Amino acid sequence: MDEAQQSPSSGVGAGLRRAAPPPALCGFLLLLVLIFAVSYAVGVGAGPVAPGMRGDSTSRDGGEPGGHGGGGMGDMDGMQGGHG
């Protein structure tokens, strides 16, 4: 029986085929980017998750960004400090 042996193709084309990522990986990455883009668009359309939340870095009362006033404690100024 005569078996035809395929000689490895030499040249730039064979090197590019070996260096290129598999099509399934490219499809997965494209799908991942698409899902993140859609979720970002939905989040922008929904707006802030709580009243008074803003993306700017300035505050109304001159304290820390987010309107906490100072210390980063927000509305927890009158709480007792007991643990345990």
N, CA, C and O atoms as CSV, one atom per row, in Angstrom:
chain,resi,resn,atom,element,x,y,z
A,1,MET,N,N,0.829,-1.166,0.000
A,1,MET,CA,C,0.000,0.000,0.000
A,1,MET,C,C,0.876,1.231,0.000
A,1,MET,O,O,1.942,1.302,0.612
A,2,ASP,N,N,0.383,2.131,-0.683
A,2,ASP,CA,C,1.115,3.378,-0.851
A,2,ASP,C,C,0.493,4.448,0.041
A,2,ASP,O,O,-0.629,4.885,-0.211
A,3,GLU,N,N,1.197,4.865,1.060
A,3,GLU,CA,C,0.693,5.899,1.945
A,3,GLU,C,C,1.347,7.217,1.580
A,3,GLU,O,O,2.570,7.330,1.492
A,4,ALA,N,N,0.505,8.198,1.373
A,4,ALA,CA,C,1.020,9.529,1.049
A,4,ALA,C,C,1.328,10.267,2.339
A,4,ALA,O,O,0.466,10.443,3.201
A,5,GLN,N,N,2.539,10.680,2.445
A,5,GLN,CA,C,2.927,11.432,3.631
A,5,GLN,C,C,2.809,12.914,3.342
A,5,GLN,O,O,3.261,13.407,2.308
A,6,GLN,N,N,2.198,13.601,4.267
A,6,GLN,CA,C,2.077,15.041,4.089
A,6,GLN,C,C,3.327,15.697,4.635
A,6,GLN,O,O,3.705,15.502,5.790
A,7,SER,N,N,3.939,16.454,3.804
A,7,SER,CA,C,5.127,17.165,4.261
A,7,SER,C,C,4.675,18.422,4.995
A,7,SER,O,O,3.741,19.102,4.571
A,8,PRO,N,N,5.335,18.712,6.073
A,8,PRO,CA,C,4.945,19.925,6.800
A,8,PRO,C,C,5.146,21.136,5.917
A,8,PRO,O,O,6.196,21.313,5.299
A,9,SER,N,N,4.128,21.959,5.870
A,9,SER,CA,C,4.241,23.141,5.019
A,9,SER,C,C,5.199,24.126,5.664
A,9,SER,O,O,5.113,24.430,6.853
A,10,SER,N,N,6.075,24.591,4.873
A,10,SER,CA,C,7.061,25.529,5.389
A,10,SER,C,C,6.673,26.925,4.936
A,10,SER,O,O,5.989,27.106,3.928
A,11,GLY,N,N,7.115,27.881,5.684
A,11,GLY,CA,C,6.833,29.251,5.300
A,11,GLY,C,C,6.135,30.012,6.406
A,11,GLY,O,O,5.999,29.547,7.537
A,12,VAL,N,N,5.711,31.172,6.041
A,12,VAL,CA,C,5.111,32.075,7.004
A,12,VAL,C,C,3.713,31.622,7.386
A,12,VAL,O,O,3.319,31.794,8.540
A,13,GLY,N,N,2.943,31.049,6.462
A,13,GLY,CA,C,1.570,30.629,6.731
A,13,GLY,C,C,1.475,29.603,7.839
A,13,GLY,O,O,0.579,29.683,8.679
A,14,ALA,N,N,2.379,28.643,7.857
A,14,ALA,CA,C,2.355,27.612,8.887
A,14,ALA,C,C,2.726,28.200,10.242
A,14,ALA,O,O,2.171,27.790,11.262
A,15,GLY,N,N,3.633,29.129,10.271
A,15,GLY,CA,C,4.027,29.775,11.520
A,15,GLY,C,C,2.917,30.619,12.102
A,15,GLY,O,O,2.742,30.669,13.320
A,16,LEU,N,N,2.164,31.282,11.241
A,16,LEU,CA,C,1.047,32.093,11.710
A,16,LEU,C,C,-0.079,31.226,12.248
A,16,LEU,O,O,-0.738,31.592,13.222
A,17,ARG,N,N,-0.304,30.078,11.615
A,17,ARG,CA,C,-1.369,29.194,12.094
A,17,ARG,C,C,-1.042,28.645,13.480
A,17,ARG,O,O,-1.934,28.478,14.312
A,18,ARG,N,N,0.225,28.367,13.724
A,18,ARG,CA,C,0.618,27.855,15.035
A,18,ARG,C,C,0.609,28.953,16.087
A,18,ARG,O,O,0.328,28.678,17.253
A,19,ALA,N,N,0.912,30.198,15.705
A,19,ALA,CA,C,0.987,31.303,16.656
A,19,ALA,C,C,-0.386,31.895,16.964
A,19,ALA,O,O,-0.563,32.503,18.020
A,20,ALA,N,N,-1.344,31.737,16.087
A,20,ALA,CA,C,-2.673,32.322,16.294
A,20,ALA,C,C,-3.439,31.524,17.346
A,20,ALA,O,O,-3.322,30.300,17.409
A,21,PRO,N,N,-4.229,32.225,18.177
A,21,PRO,CA,C,-5.026,31.503,19.180
A,21,PRO,C,C,-6.147,30.715,18.511
A,21,PRO,O,O,-6.575,31.061,17.409
A,22,PRO,N,N,-6.614,29.680,19.154
A,22,PRO,CA,C,-7.691,28.880,18.559
A,22,PRO,C,C,-8.969,29.706,18.418
A,22,PRO,O,O,-9.209,30.618,19.208
A,23,PRO,N,N,-9.778,29.393,17.427
A,23,PRO,CA,C,-11.009,30.167,17.200
A,23,PRO,C,C,-11.964,30.123,18.388
A,23,PRO,O,O,-12.683,31.094,18.627
A,24,ALA,N,N,-11.989,29.029,19.137
A,24,ALA,CA,C,-12.878,28.952,20.300
A,24,ALA,C,C,-12.479,29.977,21.357
A,24,ALA,O,O,-13.347,30.565,22.002
A,25,LEU,N,N,-11.189,30.198,21.542
A,25,LEU,CA,C,-10.734,31.196,22.505
A,25,LEU,C,C,-11.121,32.598,22.048
A,25,LEU,O,O,-11.560,33.416,22.857
A,26,CYS,N,N,-10.963,32.875,20.777
A,26,CYS,CA,C,-11.351,34.184,20.248
A,26,CYS,C,C,-12.847,34.411,20.410
A,26,CYS,O,O,-13.269,35.512,20.765
A,27,GLY,N,N,-13.648,33.391,20.155
A,27,GLY,CA,C,-15.088,33.507,20.328
A,27,GLY,C,C,-15.464,33.728,21.778
A,27,GLY,O,O,-16.358,34.523,22.068
A,28,PHE,N,N,-14.799,33.039,22.696
A,28,PHE,CA,C,-15.069,33.209,24.124
A,28,PHE,C,C,-14.732,34.625,24.571
A,28,PHE,O,O,-15.511,35.246,25.294
A,29,LEU,N,N,-13.586,35.139,24.154
A,29,LEU,CA,C,-13.200,36.491,24.539
A,29,LEU,C,C,-14.156,37.530,23.955
A,29,LEU,O,O,-14.482,38.513,24.621
A,30,LEU,N,N,-14.602,37.323,22.733
A,30,LEU,CA,C,-15.566,38.230,22.126
A,30,LEU,C,C,-16.882,38.208,22.889
A,30,LEU,O,O,-17.481,39.259,23.118
A,31,LEU,N,N,-17.334,37.033,23.283
A,31,LEU,CA,C,-18.557,36.907,24.059
A,31,LEU,C,C,-18.408,37.573,25.425
A,31,LEU,O,O,-19.344,38.210,25.909
A,32,LEU,N,N,-17.251,37.433,26.041
A,32,LEU,CA,C,-16.994,38.050,27.337
A,32,LEU,C,C,-17.047,39.576,27.233
A,32,LEU,O,O,-17.649,40.235,28.081
A,33,VAL,N,N,-16.430,40.129,26.212
A,33,VAL,CA,C,-16.459,41.578,26.004
A,33,VAL,C,C,-17.885,42.049,25.749
A,33,VAL,O,O,-18.293,43.092,26.261
A,34,LEU,N,N,-18.638,41.301,24.972
A,34,LEU,CA,C,-20.019,41.658,24.683
A,34,LEU,C,C,-20.870,41.653,25.949
A,34,LEU,O,O,-21.687,42.553,26.146
A,35,ILE,N,N,-20.690,40.656,26.805
A,35,ILE,CA,C,-21.462,40.580,28.056
A,35,ILE,C,C,-21.117,41.755,28.961
A,35,ILE,O,O,-22.015,42.357,29.550
A,36,PHE,N,N,-19.852,42.090,29.084
A,36,PHE,CA,C,-19.471,43.227,29.919
A,36,PHE,C,C,-20.014,44.535,29.350
A,36,PHE,O,O,-20.452,45.396,30.113
A,37,ALA,N,N,-19.995,44.701,28.040
A,37,ALA,CA,C,-20.517,45.917,27.431
A,37,ALA,C,C,-22.015,46.053,27.686
A,37,ALA,O,O,-22.492,47.143,28.002
A,38,VAL,N,N,-22.752,44.971,27.553
A,38,VAL,CA,C,-24.200,45.017,27.794
A,38,VAL,C,C,-24.481,45.298,29.264
A,38,VAL,O,O,-25.365,46.094,29.580
A,39,SER,N,N,-23.744,44.658,30.168
A,39,SER,CA,C,-23.991,44.886,31.595
A,39,SER,C,C,-23.635,46.317,31.986
A,39,SER,O,O,-24.303,46.901,32.839
A,40,TYR,N,N,-22.610,46.886,31.391
A,40,TYR,CA,C,-22.262,48.280,31.660
A,40,TYR,C,C,-23.366,49.212,31.165
A,40,TYR,O,O,-23.739,50.161,31.855
A,41,ALA,N,N,-23.884,48.940,29.976
A,41,ALA,CA,C,-24.957,49.771,29.430
A,41,ALA,C,C,-26.212,49.694,30.297
A,41,ALA,O,O,-26.882,50.706,30.506
A,42,VAL,N,N,-26.536,48.504,30.803
A,42,VAL,CA,C,-27.700,48.353,31.680
A,42,VAL,C,C,-27.467,49.111,32.989
A,42,VAL,O,O,-28.387,49.750,33.499
A,43,GLY,N,N,-26.273,49.050,33.529
A,43,GLY,CA,C,-25.958,49.764,34.767
A,43,GLY,C,C,-26.029,51.265,34.603
A,43,GLY,O,O,-26.513,51.964,35.494
A,44,VAL,N,N,-25.554,51.774,33.477
A,44,VAL,CA,C,-25.635,53.203,33.224
A,44,VAL,C,C,-27.098,53.622,33.069
A,44,VAL,O,O,-27.501,54.685,33.542
A,45,GLY,N,N,-27.872,52.793,32.416
A,45,GLY,CA,C,-29.289,53.099,32.232
A,45,GLY,C,C,-30.077,53.042,33.522
A,45,GLY,O,O,-31.044,53.786,33.683
A,46,ALA,N,N,-29.684,52.172,34.453
A,46,ALA,CA,C,-30.401,52.041,35.722
A,46,ALA,C,C,-30.103,53.197,36.660
A,46,ALA,O,O,-30.941,53.544,37.492
A,47,GLY,N,N,-28.944,53.791,36.545
A,47,GLY,CA,C,-28.601,54.917,37.402
A,47,GLY,C,C,-27.977,54.467,38.707
A,47,GLY,O,O,-27.592,53.307,38.856
A,48,PRO,N,N,-27.877,55.399,39.663
A,48,PRO,CA,C,-27.255,55.064,40.945
A,48,PRO,C,C,-28.105,54.077,41.743
A,48,PRO,O,O,-29.321,54.006,41.565
A,49,VAL,N,N,-27.463,53.329,42.610
A,49,VAL,CA,C,-28.165,52.301,43.365
A,49,VAL,C,C,-28.843,52.853,44.607
A,49,VAL,O,O,-29.726,52.203,45.165
A,50,ALA,N,N,-28.450,54.028,45.046
A,50,ALA,CA,C,-29.066,54.632,46.226
A,50,ALA,C,C,-29.224,56.128,45.990
A,50,ALA,O,O,-28.418,56.733,45.284
A,51,PRO,N,N,-30.252,56.726,46.573
A,51,PRO,CA,C,-30.423,58.170,46.418
A,51,PRO,C,C,-29.232,58.919,46.999
A,51,PRO,O,O,-28.728,58.564,48.065
A,52,GLY,N,N,-28.796,59.927,46.316
A,52,GLY,CA,C,-27.683,60.730,46.792
A,52,GLY,C,C,-26.325,60.249,46.347
A,52,GLY,O,O,-25.335,60.943,46.577
A,53,MET,N,N,-26.231,59.087,45.719
A,53,MET,CA,C,-24.934,58.614,45.236
A,53,MET,C,C,-24.610,59.309,43.925
A,53,MET,O,O,-25.422,59.356,43.001
A,54,ARG,N,N,-23.425,59.834,43.876
A,54,ARG,CA,C,-22.994,60.499,42.659
A,54,ARG,C,C,-21.575,60.058,42.340
A,54,ARG,O,O,-20.827,59.650,43.230
A,55,GLY,N,N,-21.210,60.140,41.076
A,55,GLY,CA,C,-19.875,59.743,40.661
A,55,GLY,C,C,-18.846,60.845,40.775
A,55,GLY,O,O,-17.659,60.601,40.562
A,56,ASP,N,N,-19.287,62.096,41.119
A,56,ASP,CA,C,-18.323,63.176,41.191
A,56,ASP,C,C,-17.532,63.098,42.491
A,56,ASP,O,O,-17.944,62.421,43.433
A,57,SER,N,N,-16.416,63.777,42.542
A,57,SER,CA,C,-15.535,63.660,43.701
A,57,SER,C,C,-15.721,64.814,44.674
A,57,SER,O,O,-14.975,64.906,45.649
A,58,THR,N,N,-16.693,65.700,44.445
A,58,THR,CA,C,-16.910,66.817,45.361
A,58,THR,C,C,-18.064,66.499,46.290
A,58,THR,O,O,-18.892,65.633,46.008
A,59,SER,N,N,-18.101,67.201,47.381
A,59,SER,CA,C,-19.112,66.969,48.401
A,59,SER,C,C,-19.834,68.276,48.697
A,59,SER,O,O,-19.286,69.355,48.474
A,60,ARG,N,N,-21.064,68.182,49.198
A,60,ARG,CA,C,-21.834,69.383,49.520
A,60,ARG,C,C,-21.359,70.026,50.805
A,60,ARG,O,O,-21.341,71.254,50.894
A,61,ASP,N,N,-20.977,69.258,51.791
A,61,ASP,CA,C,-20.633,69.826,53.088
A,61,ASP,C,C,-19.129,70.024,53.271
A,61,ASP,O,O,-18.686,70.328,54.378
A,62,GLY,N,N,-18.356,69.864,52.241
A,62,GLY,CA,C,-16.928,70.138,52.304
A,62,GLY,C,C,-16.104,69.037,52.940
A,62,GLY,O,O,-14.900,69.214,53.125
A,63,GLY,N,N,-16.697,67.922,53.276
A,63,GLY,CA,C,-15.961,66.823,53.897
A,63,GLY,C,C,-15.394,65.904,52.839
A,63,GLY,O,O,-15.034,66.336,51.744
A,64,GLU,N,N,-15.320,64.654,53.176
A,64,GLU,CA,C,-14.814,63.654,52.242
A,64,GLU,C,C,-15.787,63.459,51.095
A,64,GLU,O,O,-16.974,63.750,51.243
A,65,PRO,N,N,-15.310,62.971,49.943
A,65,PRO,CA,C,-16.227,62.676,48.844
A,65,PRO,C,C,-17.296,61.688,49.284
A,65,PRO,O,O,-17.006,60.706,49.967
A,66,GLY,N,N,-18.508,61.953,48.893
A,66,GLY,CA,C,-19.611,61.086,49.282
A,66,GLY,C,C,-20.463,61.686,50.377
A,66,GLY,O,O,-21.481,61.102,50.748
A,67,GLY,N,N,-20.073,62.856,50.914
A,67,GLY,CA,C,-20.881,63.564,51.889
A,67,GLY,C,C,-20.818,63.005,53.296
A,67,GLY,O,O,-21.764,63.202,54.059
A,68,HIS,N,N,-19.758,62.320,53.676
A,68,HIS,CA,C,-19.681,61.747,55.010
A,68,HIS,C,C,-19.210,62.754,56.041
A,68,HIS,O,O,-19.383,62.520,57.237
A,69,GLY,N,N,-18.628,63.851,55.631
A,69,GLY,CA,C,-18.258,64.903,56.571
A,69,GLY,C,C,-16.865,64.745,57.157
A,69,GLY,O,O,-16.159,65.746,57.280
A,70,GLY,N,N,-16.444,63.593,57.512
A,70,GLY,CA,C,-15.106,63.420,58.078
A,70,GLY,C,C,-15.011,62.121,58.843
A,70,GLY,O,O,-16.003,61.633,59.384
A,71,GLY,N,N,-13.848,61.575,58.886
A,71,GLY,CA,C,-13.630,60.351,59.626
A,71,GLY,C,C,-14.101,59.111,58.903
A,71,GLY,O,O,-13.781,58.001,59.328
A,72,GLY,N,N,-14.839,59.256,57.839
A,72,GLY,CA,C,-15.315,58.112,57.081
A,72,GLY,C,C,-16.361,57.289,57.811
A,72,GLY,O,O,-16.592,56.139,57.437
A,73,MET,N,N,-17.002,57.833,58.838
A,73,MET,CA,C,-17.958,57.070,59.615
A,73,MET,C,C,-19.400,57.310,59.193
A,73,MET,O,O,-20.287,56.579,59.633
A,74,GLY,N,N,-19.665,58.307,58.357
A,74,GLY,CA,C,-21.020,58.528,57.876
A,74,GLY,C,C,-21.976,58.883,58.992
A,74,GLY,O,O,-21.723,59.839,59.725
A,75,ASP,N,N,-23.061,58.153,59.150
A,75,ASP,CA,C,-24.083,58.425,60.151
A,75,ASP,C,C,-23.870,57.633,61.425
A,75,ASP,O,O,-24.814,57.482,62.201
A,76,MET,N,N,-22.685,57.125,61.678
A,76,MET,CA,C,-22.455,56.275,62.838
A,76,MET,C,C,-21.724,57.032,63.938
A,76,MET,O,O,-20.979,56.423,64.706
A,77,ASP,N,N,-21.919,58.358,64.034
A,77,ASP,CA,C,-21.202,59.152,65.020
A,77,ASP,C,C,-21.626,58.824,66.451
A,77,ASP,O,O,-20.783,58.882,67.346
A,78,GLY,N,N,-22.897,58.481,66.713
A,78,GLY,CA,C,-23.377,58.265,68.050
A,78,GLY,C,C,-23.307,56.825,68.517
A,78,GLY,O,O,-23.856,56.508,69.571
A,79,MET,N,N,-22.658,55.945,67.783
A,79,MET,CA,C,-22.640,54.528,68.161
A,79,MET,C,C,-21.600,54.268,69.244
A,79,MET,O,O,-20.567,54.935,69.306
A,80,GLN,N,N,-21.885,53.306,70.081
A,80,GLN,CA,C,-20.961,52.887,71.131
A,80,GLN,C,C,-19.838,52.059,70.502
A,80,GLN,O,O,-20.063,51.399,69.489
A,81,GLY,N,N,-18.666,52.081,71.068
A,81,GLY,CA,C,-17.521,51.381,70.505
A,81,GLY,C,C,-17.240,50.033,71.116
A,81,GLY,O,O,-16.095,49.586,71.064
A,82,GLY,N,N,-18.220,49.351,71.697
A,82,GLY,CA,C,-17.967,48.081,72.358
A,82,GLY,C,C,-17.893,46.920,71.371
A,82,GLY,O,O,-18.726,46.814,70.471
A,83,HIS,N,N,-16.914,46.063,71.534
A,83,HIS,CA,C,-16.767,44.864,70.688
A,83,HIS,C,C,-16.969,43.623,71.565
A,83,HIS,O,O,-16.563,43.583,72.727
A,84,GLY,N,N,-17.609,42.618,70.968
A,84,GLY,CA,C,-17.640,41.336,71.595
A,84,GLY,C,C,-18.731,41.104,72.523
A,84,GLY,O,O,-18.828,40.023,73.105
